[in-house]
Amino acid sequence: MSNYIEFRNVKKIYKMGEVNIEALSGVDFTIDKGSADGIKVNCNVLAGSGLVGLVTEVGPHYARVRSIIDNSSNVSAMILSTSDTCIVRGDLKLMDDGRLRFEKLANNDNDIKVGEQVVTSYVSDRFVQGLFIGYISEINVDSNNLTRSGYITPAVDFSKIQEVLVLTKTKEDMTNGADNESASDTAKGE
């Protein structure tokens, strides 16, 4: 379980900034912090206990965020209890019903039920592992009998977002940092 972020400890791990939303237009919105505050493209954005999206554009005093409900959004995810991976897809029409779609979940022997937690996966190259996306609300075996798909109730109520938290270290920063630390430890003989 140590590979997952525990939100009570997150401030010890990541520098975070609490920011206000300046302009909300559909699935993209602007926040009132930018590169001057350490925010950069691909920073993960949270609200409450759940994933909201990703920073896609940054200026000195603003950043643009694309939410995971955007039709072009795909998030590599996994079922927390089994570590089975899937893809969570944004869909504005589904969000009218308060749902996200997931697909490409292996149809294996793992028993996955309604109510299971879905988090970001280690497979993702942009999202930090272990960020809470939501709960499975429906699951079905696909017609190919190889995969399962269904729906997730998101952890975030996207219609009521007023403030967000931004992780100012990107997945790439953390991966490169781990590589640099390993190289440093090796050079020291550790």
C-alpha positions as CSV (number, residue, x, y, z in Angstrom):
1,M,0.0,0.0,0.0
2,S,3.0,2.3,0.3
3,N,2.9,2.9,-3.5
4,Y,-0.3,4.9,-3.1
5,I,-0.7,8.5,-2.0
6,E,-2.2,8.9,1.4
7,F,-3.8,12.4,1.3
8,R,-3.1,13.0,5.0
9,N,0.7,12.8,4.1
10,V,0.6,14.4,0.8
11,K,2.0,17.8,1.9
12,K,5.1,16.0,3.2
13,I,5.6,14.4,-0.3
14,Y,4.6,17.1,-2.7
15,K,4.6,20.9,-2.6
16,M,1.0,21.8,-3.3
17,G,-0.8,25.0,-4.0
18,E,-4.4,25.8,-3.2
19,V,-5.8,27.9,-6.0
20,N,-9.0,29.5,-7.0
21,I,-10.7,28.9,-10.3
22,E,-10.9,32.1,-12.4
23,A,-12.9,30.9,-15.4
24,L,-14.9,27.7,-15.8
25,S,-16.0,26.9,-19.3
26,G,-17.2,23.4,-19.7
27,V,-14.4,20.9,-19.1
28,D,-11.5,23.2,-19.2
29,F,-10.9,25.9,-16.6
30,T,-8.3,28.5,-15.6
31,I,-6.7,28.8,-12.2
32,D,-5.1,31.9,-10.7
33,K,-1.6,30.5,-10.2
34,G,1.0,29.7,-12.9
35,S,4.7,29.2,-13.6
36,A,5.7,31.9,-11.0
37,D,4.1,29.5,-8.4
38,G,5.9,26.4,-9.6
39,I,3.0,25.1,-11.8
40,K,3.9,23.5,-15.1
41,V,2.3,21.5,-17.9
42,N,1.3,18.0,-16.8
43,C,0.9,18.9,-13.1
44,N,-2.0,16.8,-11.6
45,V,-5.0,18.7,-10.3
46,L,-7.2,17.5,-7.4
47,A,-10.3,18.7,-5.6
48,G,-11.3,17.3,-2.3
49,S,-10.1,13.7,-2.3
50,G,-10.3,13.1,-6.1
51,L,-8.6,13.6,-9.4
52,V,-9.9,16.6,-11.4
53,G,-7.4,16.7,-14.3
54,L,-4.2,17.9,-15.7
55,V,-2.5,21.3,-16.4
56,T,-2.3,21.8,-20.2
57,E,-1.1,25.4,-20.5
58,V,0.8,27.7,-18.2
59,G,1.5,31.4,-18.0
60,P,3.3,33.3,-15.2
61,H,0.1,33.9,-13.3
62,Y,-2.4,31.4,-14.7
63,A,-2.7,27.8,-15.7
64,R,-5.3,26.0,-17.9
65,V,-6.6,22.7,-16.6
66,R,-8.3,19.9,-18.7
67,S,-10.6,17.8,-16.6
68,I,-10.9,14.1,-16.8
69,I,-14.5,14.5,-18.0
70,D,-13.3,16.0,-21.2
71,N,-14.2,13.9,-24.3
72,S,-10.6,13.7,-25.2
73,S,-9.4,12.6,-21.8
74,N,-8.1,9.1,-21.2
75,V,-6.6,8.1,-17.8
76,S,-4.7,4.9,-17.2
77,A,-6.3,3.6,-14.0
78,M,-6.5,0.5,-11.8
79,I,-8.8,-1.2,-9.4
80,L,-7.3,-0.6,-6.0
81,S,-8.2,-4.0,-4.5
82,T,-6.7,-6.1,-7.3
83,S,-4.3,-3.7,-9.3
84,D,-6.1,-4.7,-12.5
85,T,-5.6,-1.9,-15.0
86,C,-8.2,-0.2,-17.2
87,I,-8.8,3.0,-19.1
88,V,-11.1,5.7,-17.8
89,R,-12.5,7.9,-20.6
90,G,-14.1,11.3,-20.4
91,D,-17.6,11.7,-21.7
92,L,-19.6,14.9,-21.3
93,K,-22.9,13.2,-22.0
94,L,-22.2,10.6,-19.2
95,M,-21.3,13.4,-16.8
96,D,-24.8,14.7,-17.1
97,D,-25.7,11.5,-15.2
98,G,-22.7,11.8,-12.9
99,R,-20.7,9.0,-14.4
100,L,-17.4,8.2,-16.2
101,R,-16.8,5.2,-18.4
102,F,-14.1,2.6,-17.9
103,E,-13.0,-0.1,-20.4
104,K,-10.3,-2.6,-21.2
105,L,-10.4,-4.2,-17.8
106,A,-9.2,-7.8,-18.1
107,N,-11.9,-10.4,-17.7
108,N,-9.8,-12.6,-15.4
109,D,-10.5,-14.5,-12.1
110,N,-10.4,-11.3,-10.0
111,D,-13.8,-10.6,-8.5
112,I,-14.5,-6.9,-9.0
113,K,-17.7,-5.5,-7.6
114,V,-19.8,-2.4,-7.6
115,G,-18.3,0.0,-5.0
116,E,-14.6,-0.9,-5.7
117,Q,-12.2,2.1,-5.7
118,V,-10.5,3.2,-8.9
119,V,-7.2,5.1,-8.8
120,T,-4.6,6.3,-11.3
121,S,-2.3,3.5,-12.4
122,Y,1.5,3.1,-12.4
123,V,1.2,2.7,-16.2
124,S,0.3,6.3,-16.8
125,D,3.0,8.6,-18.0
126,R,1.2,11.8,-16.9
127,F,-0.7,10.9,-13.7
128,V,0.8,10.2,-10.4
129,Q,0.0,6.7,-9.2
130,G,-2.8,6.2,-6.6
131,L,-4.9,9.4,-7.1
132,F,-8.5,8.6,-6.4
133,I,-10.8,8.7,-9.4
134,G,-14.0,7.2,-8.0
135,Y,-16.1,4.0,-7.4
136,I,-17.3,1.4,-9.8
137,S,-21.1,1.8,-10.2
138,E,-21.6,-0.8,-12.9
139,I,-19.5,-3.6,-14.4
140,N,-20.2,-5.9,-17.4
141,V,-18.3,-8.5,-19.4
142,D,-17.7,-7.3,-23.0
143,S,-19.0,-9.3,-26.0
144,N,-15.5,-10.5,-26.7
145,N,-15.4,-12.2,-23.2
146,L,-11.8,-11.0,-22.8
147,T,-12.5,-7.6,-21.2
148,R,-14.9,-5.9,-18.9
149,S,-16.2,-2.3,-19.0
150,G,-18.7,-0.2,-17.1
151,Y,-19.2,3.0,-15.2
152,I,-17.5,4.9,-12.4
153,T,-19.1,7.4,-10.0
154,P,-16.4,10.1,-9.8
155,A,-15.0,11.2,-6.4
156,V,-15.3,14.8,-7.5
157,D,-18.6,16.6,-8.2
158,F,-17.4,18.5,-11.3
159,S,-20.4,20.9,-11.2
160,K,-19.4,22.2,-7.8
161,I,-15.6,22.7,-8.0
162,Q,-14.6,26.0,-6.4
163,E,-11.0,25.3,-5.4
164,V,-8.4,22.8,-6.5
165,L,-5.0,21.6,-5.3
166,V,-2.1,21.3,-7.8
167,L,0.7,18.8,-7.4
168,T,3.7,20.8,-8.5
169,K,5.8,17.8,-9.1
170,T,4.9,16.0,-12.3
171,K,5.1,12.2,-12.8
172,E,8.1,12.9,-15.0
173,D,9.8,14.9,-12.2
174,M,9.2,12.1,-9.8
175,T,10.5,9.4,-12.2
176,N,13.6,11.4,-13.1
177,G,14.1,12.2,-9.4
178,A,14.0,8.5,-8.6
179,D,16.5,7.8,-11.4
180,N,18.8,10.5,-10.2
181,E,18.6,9.3,-6.6
182,S,19.4,5.7,-7.7
183,A,22.4,6.9,-9.7
184,S,23.5,9.0,-6.7
185,D,23.2,6.1,-4.4
186,T,25.1,3.8,-6.8
187,A,27.9,6.4,-7.1
188,K,28.1,6.5,-3.2
189,G,28.3,2.7,-3.1
190,E,24.9,2.3,-1.4
